[in-house]
């Protein structure tokens, strides 16, 4: 820059923008109904899911969805995951990303508009705001009014209800991490652990701030998805679109009537700003696709209402594609191409990842064995010349009851297994019982007679059999010698 | 290369510019939201509060300690104290329990083994190796061959009193004579007895070795400690010469060197350095490595 320090110039614009106040107006219509339905459904799932019970037998928790941090277990109905199976979550995240991409290629920012927690809680908070302070005009008036008793009263009531909802949101969050009925009882009698209160506090704060105070600022400045979404969309994706070809040139109802009589061009848009008034992020959809538009469809409802009143066709604003805008302007008929290479690709990827995950889940063993060879010392020469290797074998029992395991090793003639932690049966197998839903480490010594040790490293096979089910797990490892 | 822009309005985007221009490209003015600025100020306030609360500024010879008096050294020593306290309470049963009683109690046993493993790594591993694997000149503690006995009591006694420690009354003490250095045996006898010792372990001997002389010399000079058959004697730390384990090597030059001028290895006495519970835990750990009798 060539500007001297301290020298203010006229063309330096403001560096910081004050937050634009948005007072979304209430609206009725198809998309508003869909949004209310989804809102109720999603909130009901969130608030009541921790109380759903699922019987898993005597030694396991009976909460359907539970992230049991203390015992390192995650329960989801019939699925129980151990920490080492964290890759199922990775798979789930990959599926979620692909589903987001697919939904974007088909219906644009349908996630933002209908399912995102930010949208749902903001919608809920807006509903409270409307109930307490009234609709758009009344809220604007109240905002501009001086701080009289009525304003203070209404604002206090609104924030109190918000905080109450935020508190419930945080309160339910912690129920996913402990037995819900027990924790509710503990919270009610102030016996709950400090961590529960801290997490409730954190989520109360974030819910209140994000849904009550930040709202569209989260979408505009914090969320990465609008940036990514803009790079992923294509001309055939359905987006909430102002049909410029039909709407322009916009003019008032009176002017457009006159213009039409005169035979000069007049669009269907009467410039009533209803689409802007109802928008939860305060954007003007008529400016085209933009970062601030979460594509919730409320402007469609608002515009349809106006069009019905003045007797014009609905869907001046509609789910439409860029491609169709071009086609209409070129005088061609509309075409919706949902099956395209990218939607097919996303669907195939979802099917592959989902299929792999389902297969892995359906065929996973109910018990696991890991074998860790001692690396210091790698082997021990015994006084009779035999060679001994030591291993730490971990057996994981994923059943809800104690199970018996039989282990045997093979790979050498005359190999002998011994362990201080296990019983040795007459036929040379090791017998270990493992407590329900737990892991047990057993140190095992394998000794091979001098005559049968030939190489420096020999592959051996350790096999564990679960007595009741007959399930077998085999692990190959090495036997080292001088 | 920057120049002052002429216009602060960009007709294409319909937005104002900052007036900065680089090779014909003008920078649009995209103001940050005001709340972002307040958040930034809040972080500055936080940092100031942090300076006050925690140690921060270095001074000439010390540092600003902070209102909470927190130090990382203090935090570590508090953790160590807590750990020692926990170990003392967990291991309380170990002090009075006999080895047999500990072996019957899986919980006590697991505490002893865990403490023993750590104590071994801290004190024993430098010579005996991680996991007790030993090395040339340092006995392997995982095998089934013991110089001074492999029962729990014998291991504990060896750890407590050490091997050949001056001034420790109960130390493991025995000295193999320097048969070569002190001219107790001549070179032929030493070579012959070295070959005889190899034959005891079933190893091949040198061509032309005088095995008869070796056997006679062994009976005269060695059998009193190592036993007539060379099976050794843990009472005096005399190793078994018939097995496959060779502390100083099984080759003729190694054996000749040992007979001529023995190493008579030493080990510190840990009785004065480690507490009885730690020594007990060490004995249990060493015993569990695979060779315990």
Interface residues (C-beta under 8 A of the other chain):
Chain A: X1 X2 X3 X9 X10 X11 X12 X13 X14 X15 X16 X17 X18 X19 X214 X217 X220 X221 X374 X375 X376 X377 X378 X380 X381 X382 X383 X384 X385 X388 X390 X420 X443 X445 X450
Chain B: X2 X3 X4 X5 X8 X16 X17 X18 X19 X20 X29 X31 X32 X33 X34 X35 X36 X37 X129 X130 X131 X132 X133 X134 X140 X142 X143 X144 X145 X240 X243 X244 X245 X288 X290 X291
